[in-house]
Amino acid sequence: MRRIVIERDTTVSISEVNDNSFVGIQWEGGSKCMIMRTPEGFCSIANTNYPNTMNVWYTNTVQEYVSKALNQGNNTNSRAFAFNNVKELCEWMSI
């Protein structure tokens, strides 16, 4: 016998994301990145073994980064995720 549960909503509106949120992007091809704050603004670091620092782009906010990432014409199936803490984000990046 197994207990039946009703799952909570697992989506977050972009309006709920702020500059202190822990956010990751899963690109259409399957690679992942996490958004991080730098002196130049927000950018991302990928979980690939061939990081390309030449093509890094920056935004002023996490919301801007997510919007830019998800609205790229060649990444129509990319998805963004919000995590409760940095540990969850890093565990997701390592999978």
N, CA, C and O atoms as a GROMACS GRO file, in nm:
protein
  380
    1MET      N    1   0.085  -0.116   0.000
    1MET     CA    2   0.000   0.000   0.000
    1MET      C    3   0.090   0.123   0.000
    1MET      O    4   0.193   0.126   0.067
    2ARG      N    5   0.049   0.226  -0.076
    2ARG     CA    6   0.122   0.352  -0.081
    2ARG      C    7   0.026   0.468  -0.056
    2ARG      O    8  -0.088   0.467  -0.102
    3ARG      N    9   0.073   0.563   0.014
    3ARG     CA   10  -0.007   0.681   0.046
    3ARG      C   11  -0.013   0.774  -0.074
    3ARG      O   12   0.087   0.793  -0.143
    4ILE      N   13  -0.127   0.830  -0.100
    4ILE     CA   14  -0.144   0.924  -0.210
    4ILE      C   15  -0.132   1.066  -0.155
    4ILE      O   16  -0.194   1.100  -0.054
    5VAL      N   17  -0.050   1.148  -0.222
    5VAL     CA   18  -0.033   1.287  -0.180
    5VAL      C   19  -0.060   1.378  -0.298
    5VAL      O   20  -0.042   1.340  -0.414
    6ILE      N   21  -0.102   1.496  -0.269
    6ILE     CA   22  -0.119   1.598  -0.372
    6ILE      C   23   0.006   1.683  -0.370
    6ILE      O   24   0.039   1.744  -0.269
    7GLU      N   25   0.077   1.687  -0.482
    7GLU     CA   26   0.202   1.760  -0.488
    7GLU      C   27   0.177   1.910  -0.491
    7GLU      O   28   0.080   1.959  -0.549
    8ARG      N   29   0.266   1.981  -0.426
    8ARG     CA   30   0.261   2.127  -0.428
    8ARG      C   31   0.298   2.177  -0.566
    8ARG      O   32   0.364   2.108  -0.644
    9ASP      N   33   0.256   2.298  -0.594
    9ASP     CA   34   0.293   2.362  -0.720
    9ASP      C   35   0.446   2.374  -0.724
    9ASP      O   36   0.507   2.419  -0.627
   10THR      N   37   0.505   2.335  -0.834
   10THR     CA   38   0.651   2.337  -0.844
   10THR      C   39   0.701   2.446  -0.937
   10THR      O   40   0.814   2.441  -0.985
   11THR      N   41   0.617   2.546  -0.961
   11THR     CA   42   0.660   2.656  -1.047
   11THR      C   43   0.674   2.784  -0.965
   11THR      O   44   0.612   2.801  -0.860
   12VAL      N   45   0.757   2.873  -1.015
   12VAL     CA   46   0.780   3.002  -0.953
   12VAL      C   47   0.769   3.108  -1.063
   12VAL      O   48   0.827   3.092  -1.170
   13SER      N   49   0.696   3.212  -1.036
   13SER     CA   50   0.686   3.322  -1.130
   13SER      C   51   0.817   3.399  -1.132
   13SER      O   52   0.883   3.413  -1.028
   14ILE      N   53   0.855   3.449  -1.248
   14ILE     CA   54   0.980   3.527  -1.255
   14ILE      C   55   0.973   3.650  -1.166
   14ILE      O   56   1.076   3.701  -1.123
   15SER      N   57   0.853   3.697  -1.138
   15SER     CA   58   0.840   3.814  -1.049
   15SER      C   59   0.881   3.782  -0.906
   15SER      O   60   0.909   3.873  -0.827
   16GLU      N   61   0.885   3.653  -0.871
   16GLU     CA   62   0.926   3.611  -0.738
   16GLU      C   63   1.077   3.593  -0.726
   16GLU      O   64   1.129   3.576  -0.616
   17VAL      N   65   1.148   3.596  -0.838
   17VAL     CA   66   1.293   3.579  -0.840
   17VAL      C   67   1.358   3.715  -0.814
   17VAL      O   68   1.318   3.816  -0.872
   18ASN      N   69   1.457   3.716  -0.726
   18ASN     CA   70   1.527   3.842  -0.699
   18ASN      C   71   1.678   3.817  -0.706
   18ASN      O   72   1.722   3.705  -0.734
   19ASP      N   73   1.755   3.918  -0.681
   19ASP     CA   74   1.900   3.909  -0.696
   19ASP      C   75   1.966   3.821  -0.590
   19ASP      O   76   2.086   3.792  -0.600
   20ASN      N   77   1.892   3.777  -0.490
   20ASN     CA   78   1.945   3.684  -0.390
   20ASN      C   79   1.896   3.542  -0.412
   20ASN      O   80   1.926   3.453  -0.333
   21SER      N   81   1.822   3.519  -0.520
   21SER     CA   82   1.770   3.385  -0.550
   21SER      C   83   1.881   3.294  -0.602
   21SER      O   84   1.977   3.341  -0.663
   22PHE      N   85   1.866   3.167  -0.577
   22PHE     CA   86   1.959   3.066  -0.628
   22PHE      C   87   1.895   3.007  -0.753
   22PHE      O   88   1.798   2.932  -0.744
   23VAL      N   89   1.951   3.041  -0.869
   23VAL     CA   90   1.887   3.007  -0.996
   23VAL      C   91   1.983   2.931  -1.086
   23VAL      O   92   2.102   2.964  -1.095
   24GLY      N   93   1.930   2.829  -1.151
   24GLY     CA   94   2.005   2.753  -1.250
   24GLY      C   95   1.928   2.747  -1.380
   24GLY      O   96   1.805   2.752  -1.381
   25ILE      N   97   2.000   2.735  -1.491
   25ILE     CA   98   1.941   2.722  -1.624
   25ILE      C   99   1.983   2.588  -1.680
   25ILE      O  100   2.101   2.552  -1.676
   26GLN      N  101   1.887   2.513  -1.733
   26GLN     CA  102   1.920   2.392  -1.807
   26GLN      C  103   1.896   2.424  -1.954
   26GLN      O  104   1.782   2.447  -1.996
   27TRP      N  105   2.004   2.426  -2.030
   27TRP     CA  106   1.998   2.462  -2.171
   27TRP      C  107   1.936   2.350  -2.252
   27TRP      O  108   1.930   2.236  -2.208
   28GLU      N  109   1.891   2.385  -2.369
   28GLU     CA  110   1.824   2.291  -2.459
   28GLU      C  111   1.909   2.165  -2.482
   28GLU      O  112   1.855   2.055  -2.492
   29GLY      N  113   2.039   2.181  -2.492
   29GLY     CA  114   2.128   2.068  -2.517
   29GLY      C  115   2.155   1.981  -2.395
   29GLY      O  116   2.219   1.876  -2.407
   30GLY      N  117   2.107   2.023  -2.276
   30GLY     CA  118   2.125   1.943  -2.156
   30GLY      C  119   2.226   1.997  -2.057
   30GLY      O  120   2.224   1.959  -1.940
   31SER      N  121   2.316   2.086  -2.102
   31SER     CA  122   2.412   2.141  -2.007
   31SER      C  123   2.341   2.236  -1.911
   31SER      O  124   2.231   2.284  -1.939
   32LYS      N  125   2.406   2.263  -1.800
   32LYS     CA  126   2.346   2.346  -1.696
   32LYS      C  127   2.442   2.458  -1.658
   32LYS      O  128   2.563   2.448  -1.677
   33CYS      N  129   2.384   2.564  -1.605
   33CYS     CA  130   2.465   2.673  -1.551
   33CYS      C  131   2.395   2.730  -1.430
   33CYS      O  132   2.274   2.716  -1.414
   34MET      N  133   2.473   2.795  -1.344
   34MET     CA  134   2.414   2.865  -1.231
   34MET      C  135   2.448   3.011  -1.242
   34MET      O  136   2.559   3.048  -1.281
   35ILE      N  137   2.352   3.094  -1.208
   35ILE     CA  138   2.371   3.238  -1.216
   35ILE      C  139   2.445   3.285  -1.093
   35ILE      O  140   2.414   3.244  -0.981
   36MET      N  141   2.542   3.373  -1.114
   36MET     CA  142   2.621   3.423  -1.002
   36MET      C  143   2.644   3.573  -1.016
   36MET      O  144   2.644   3.628  -1.126
   37ARG      N  145   2.664   3.636  -0.903
   37ARG     CA  146   2.690   3.781  -0.899
   37ARG      C  147   2.840   3.805  -0.911
   37ARG      O  148   2.921   3.738  -0.846
   38THR      N  149   2.878   3.900  -0.995
   38THR     CA  150   3.017   3.941  -1.011
   38THR      C  151   3.021   4.094  -1.003
   38THR      O  152   2.916   4.158  -1.004
   39PRO      N  153   3.138   4.153  -0.994
   39PRO     CA  154   3.146   4.299  -0.996
   39PRO      C  155   3.089   4.361  -1.124
   39PRO      O  156   3.045   4.476  -1.123
   40GLU      N  157   3.089   4.286  -1.234
   40GLU     CA  158   3.038   4.336  -1.362
   40GLU      C  159   2.887   4.319  -1.376
   40GLU      O  160   2.827   4.377  -1.466
   41GLY      N  161   2.826   4.240  -1.289
   41GLY     CA  162   2.682   4.211  -1.298
   41GLY      C  163   2.661   4.062  -1.279
   41GLY      O  164   2.746   3.992  -1.223
   42PHE      N  165   2.547   4.012  -1.326
   42PHE     CA  166   2.515   3.870  -1.313
   42PHE      C  167   2.553   3.797  -1.440
   42PHE      O  168   2.522   3.841  -1.551
   43CYS      N  169   2.620   3.684  -1.424
   43CYS     CA  170   2.656   3.598  -1.536
   43CYS      C  171   2.638   3.455  -1.488
   43CYS      O  172   2.577   3.432  -1.383
   44SER      N  173   2.688   3.359  -1.562
   44SER     CA  174   2.670   3.220  -1.519
   44SER      C  175   2.799   3.141  -1.536
   44SER      O  176   2.890   3.180  -1.609
   45ILE      N  177   2.803   3.031  -1.466
   45ILE     CA  178   2.912   2.935  -1.479
   45ILE      C  179   2.849   2.801  -1.512
   45ILE      O  180   2.750   2.760  -1.450
   46ALA      N  181   2.906   2.732  -1.610
   46ALA     CA  182   2.846   2.609  -1.661
   46ALA      C  183   2.909   2.486  -1.599
   46ALA      O  184   3.016   2.491  -1.539
   47ASN      N  185   2.839   2.374  -1.613
   47ASN     CA  186   2.890   2.247  -1.562
   47ASN      C  187   2.961   2.166  -1.670
   47ASN      O  188   2.981   2.046  -1.654
   48THR      N  189   2.998   2.231  -1.778
   48THR     CA  190   3.067   2.160  -1.886
   48THR      C  191   3.217   2.157  -1.858
   48THR      O  192   3.267   2.231  -1.774
   49ASN      N  193   3.285   2.071  -1.929
   49ASN     CA  194   3.429   2.060  -1.909
   49ASN      C  195   3.506   2.148  -2.007
   49ASN      O  196   3.628   2.138  -2.017
   50TYR      N  197   3.434   2.234  -2.079
   50TYR     CA  198   3.499   2.325  -2.173
   50TYR      C  199   3.438   2.465  -2.160
   50TYR      O  200   3.379   2.516  -2.256
   51PRO      N  201   3.453   2.527  -2.044
   51PRO     CA  202   3.393   2.659  -2.027
   51PRO      C  203   3.450   2.760  -2.125
   51PRO      O  204   3.570   2.761  -2.152
   52ASN      N  205   3.363   2.844  -2.176
   52ASN     CA  206   3.404   2.945  -2.273
   52ASN      C  207   3.383   3.082  -2.210
   52ASN      O  208   3.270   3.132  -2.207
   53THR      N  209   3.488   3.142  -2.160
   53THR     CA  210   3.475   3.272  -2.096
   53THR      C  211   3.470   3.387  -2.197
   53THR      O  212   3.445   3.501  -2.158
   54MET      N  213   3.492   3.359  -2.322
   54MET     CA  214   3.487   3.464  -2.424
   54MET      C  215   3.344   3.508  -2.452
   54MET      O  216   3.321   3.624  -2.487
   55ASN      N  217   3.246   3.418  -2.435
   55ASN     CA  218   3.108   3.449  -2.470
   55ASN      C  219   3.019   3.475  -2.348
   55ASN      O  220   2.897   3.465  -2.359
   56VAL      N  221   3.077   3.507  -2.235
   56VAL     CA  222   2.998   3.536  -2.116
   56VAL      C  223   2.926   3.669  -2.137
   56VAL      O  224   2.986   3.766  -2.185
   57TRP      N  225   2.798   3.673  -2.101
   57TRP     CA  226   2.725   3.799  -2.104
   57TRP      C  227   2.675   3.830  -1.964
   57TRP      O  228   2.652   3.740  -1.883
   58TYR      N  229   2.657   3.958  -1.938
   58TYR     CA  230   2.620   4.006  -1.806
   58TYR      C  231   2.486   4.079  -1.812
   58TYR      O  232   2.450   4.138  -1.914
   59THR      N  233   2.412   4.074  -1.701
   59THR     CA  234   2.290   4.151  -1.686
   59THR      C  235   2.293   4.223  -1.551
   59THR      O  236   2.377   4.192  -1.466
   60ASN      N  237   2.203   4.317  -1.533
   60ASN     CA  238   2.198   4.392  -1.408
   60ASN      C  239   2.125   4.319  -1.297
   60ASN      O  240   2.147   4.347  -1.179
   61THR      N  241   2.035   4.224  -1.333
   61THR     CA  242   1.958   4.151  -1.233
   61THR      C  243   1.947   4.004  -1.272
   61THR      O  244   1.971   3.966  -1.386
   62VAL      N  245   1.912   3.922  -1.175
   62VAL     CA  246   1.888   3.780  -1.202
   62VAL      C  247   1.768   3.765  -1.295
   62VAL      O  248   1.770   3.682  -1.386
   63GLN      N  249   1.663   3.843  -1.272
   63GLN     CA  250   1.545   3.836  -1.360
   63GLN      C  251   1.583   3.864  -1.505
   63GLN      O  252   1.536   3.795  -1.595
   64GLU      N  253   1.666   3.964  -1.527
   64GLU     CA  254   1.711   3.994  -1.664
   64GLU      C  255   1.786   3.877  -1.724
   64GLU      O  256   1.768   3.844  -1.841
   65TYR      N  257   1.873   3.813  -1.643
   65TYR     CA  258   1.952   3.701  -1.694
   65TYR      C  259   1.860   3.586  -1.735
   65TYR      O  260   1.876   3.528  -1.842
   66VAL      N  261   1.764   3.554  -1.649
   66VAL     CA  262   1.671   3.445  -1.679
   66VAL      C  263   1.591   3.476  -1.805
   66VAL      O  264   1.578   3.391  -1.893
   67SER      N  265   1.540   3.597  -1.815
   67SER     CA  266   1.463   3.636  -1.934
   67SER      C  267   1.547   3.626  -2.060
   67SER      O  268   1.502   3.574  -2.161
   68LYS      N  269   1.669   3.676  -2.052
   68LYS     CA  270   1.758   3.671  -2.169
   68LYS      C  271   1.788   3.526  -2.207
   68LYS      O  272   1.787   3.491  -2.325
   69ALA      N  273   1.815   3.444  -2.108
   69ALA     CA  274   1.848   3.304  -2.134
   69ALA      C  275   1.731   3.229  -2.197
   69ALA      O  276   1.749   3.153  -2.292
   70LEU      N  277   1.612   3.251  -2.144
   70LEU     CA  278   1.496   3.176  -2.193
   70LEU      C  279   1.439   3.230  -2.323
   70LEU      O  280   1.361   3.162  -2.389
   71ASN      N  281   1.476   3.351  -2.360
   71ASN     CA  282   1.423   3.411  -2.482
   71ASN      C  283   1.520   3.404  -2.600
   71ASN      O  284   1.495   3.464  -2.704
   72GLN      N  285   1.629   3.333  -2.583
   72GLN     CA  286   1.722   3.318  -2.695
   72GLN      C  287   1.657   3.231  -2.801
   72GLN      O  288   1.601   3.125  -2.770
   73GLY      N  289   1.664   3.274  -2.924
   73GLY     CA  290   1.599   3.202  -3.033
   73GLY      C  291   1.646   3.059  -3.051
   73GLY      O  292   1.567   2.973  -3.092
   74ASN      N  293   1.772   3.030  -3.020
   74ASN     CA  294   1.824   2.896  -3.043
   74ASN      C  295   1.812   2.807  -2.918
   74ASN      O  296   1.863   2.695  -2.918
   75ASN      N  297   1.748   2.854  -2.814
   75ASN     CA  298   1.731   2.776  -2.692
   75ASN      C  299   1.584   2.770  -2.653
   75ASN      O  300   1.547   2.806  -2.540
   76THR      N  301   1.500   2.726  -2.745
   76THR     CA  302   1.356   2.730  -2.721
   76THR      C  303   1.310   2.631  -2.614
   76THR      O  304   1.200   2.647  -2.561
   77ASN      N  305   1.389   2.533  -2.582
   77ASN     CA  306   1.350   2.435  -2.480
   77ASN      C  307   1.432   2.447  -2.352
   77ASN      O  308   1.434   2.354  -2.272
   78SER      N  309   1.499   2.558  -2.332
   78SER     CA  310   1.574   2.580  -2.209
   78SER      C  311   1.477   2.605  -2.095
   78SER      O  312   1.366   2.654  -2.116
   79ARG      N  313   1.520   2.570  -1.973
   79ARG     CA  314   1.435   2.588  -1.855
   79ARG      C  315   1.515   2.650  -1.743
   79ARG      O  316   1.635   2.627  -1.731
   80ALA      N  317   1.449   2.728  -1.659
   80ALA     CA  318   1.513   2.790  -1.544
   80ALA      C  319   1.451   2.732  -1.416
   80ALA      O  320   1.332   2.701  -1.412
   81PHE      N  321   1.534   2.717  -1.313
   81PHE     CA  322   1.489   2.659  -1.187
   81PHE      C  323   1.536   2.746  -1.072
   81PHE      O  324   1.647   2.799  -1.073
   82ALA      N  325   1.451   2.761  -0.972
   82ALA     CA  326   1.486   2.833  -0.849
   82ALA      C  327   1.506   2.729  -0.739
   82ALA      O  328   1.427   2.636  -0.726
   83PHE      N  329   1.611   2.745  -0.662
   83PHE     CA  330   1.646   2.652  -0.555
   83PHE      C  331   1.634   2.719  -0.420
   83PHE      O  332   1.645   2.841  -0.409
   84ASN      N  333   1.612   2.638  -0.317
   84ASN     CA  334   1.596   2.691  -0.181
   84ASN      C  335   1.726   2.742  -0.122
   84ASN      O  336   1.726   2.832  -0.038
   85ASN      N  337   1.838   2.685  -0.166
   85ASN     CA  338   1.967   2.725  -0.110
   85ASN      C  339   2.078   2.686  -0.208
   85ASN      O  340   2.054   2.616  -0.306
   86VAL      N  341   2.198   2.731  -0.179
   86VAL     CA  342   2.311   2.706  -0.269
   86VAL      C  343   2.347   2.558  -0.273
   86VAL      O  344   2.396   2.509  -0.375
   87LYS      N  345   2.325   2.486  -0.164
   87LYS     CA  346   2.354   2.342  -0.162
   87LYS      C  347   2.267   2.268  -0.264
   87LYS      O  348   2.318   2.185  -0.339
   88GLU      N  349   2.138   2.298  -0.267
   88GLU     CA  350   2.049   2.236  -0.366
   88GLU      C  351   2.093   2.268  -0.508
   88GLU      O  352   2.095   2.182  -0.596
   89LEU      N  353   2.130   2.394  -0.531
   89LEU     CA  354   2.174   2.436  -0.663
   89LEU      C  355   2.300   2.361  -0.705
   89LEU      O  356   2.308   2.314  -0.818
   90CYS      N  357   2.397   2.349  -0.616
   90CYS     CA  358   2.522   2.279  -0.648
   90CYS      C  359   2.498   2.130  -0.669
   90CYS      O  360   2.562   2.070  -0.756
   91GLU      N  361   2.410   2.070  -0.593
   91GLU     CA  362   2.378   1.928  -0.613
   91GLU      C  363   2.315   1.908  -0.750
   91GLU      O  364   2.347   1.812  -0.820
   92TRP      N  365   2.224   1.998  -0.789
   92TRP     CA  366   2.159   1.990  -0.920
   92TRP      C  367   2.264   2.005  -1.030
   92TRP      O  368   2.260   1.934  -1.130
   93MET      N  369   2.357   2.097  -1.012
   93MET     CA  370   2.462   2.119  -1.113
   93MET      C  371   2.549   1.995  -1.130
   93MET      O  372   2.599   1.971  -1.240
   94SER      N  373   2.568   1.918  -1.025
   94SER     CA  374   2.658   1.803  -1.032
   94SER      C  375   2.596   1.679  -1.094
   94SER      O  376   2.666   1.581  -1.120
   95ILE      N  377   2.468   1.681  -1.118
   95ILE     CA  378   2.399   1.563  -1.176
   95ILE      C  379   2.405   1.566  -1.326
   95ILE      O  380   2.354   1.477  -1.392
   0.00000   0.00000   0.00000
